[in-house]
């Protein structure tokens, strides 16, 4: 009999000596059988090759593109353990444009929100001149959810 596939156990690490990160976690510890999925940076280019013009629209489209990649790999937003954002000419005033679609992705139908590690990297330019935002993810998923 083949060994049973067990979903990796992940424990969020949020030391009380550090400020409460609120919508993300400081660290994560992952143990057990499973798969690690890493995505390339997803930008806001649509399937037809066009690009949204505003930063807010680009964030929404890039997040939607990321979700499609995760689904194709047999992973779910709840499996995300790290998100990295690259934002052209980042300003704190754009935080709500970033946080709202990301929280929507990370919140399940029962209202439970996954709080993965996050890194935001302000940049002056991305690989595509039209791109204002890029998102990449690392997810940890069960082998049972493989496509």
ZIWOFEN-V566492 format. One record per helix or strand of 3 or more residues. SS is the DSSP state (A for helix, B for strand). FROM is the first residue (numbers start at 1). LEN is the number of residues. If there is no record, write none. Layout:
SS/FROM/LEN, SS/FROM/LEN
This chain:
B/9/5, B/27/5, B/35/4, A/55/18, A/77/3, B/80/9, A/92/15, B/117/7, B/133/9, A/143/3
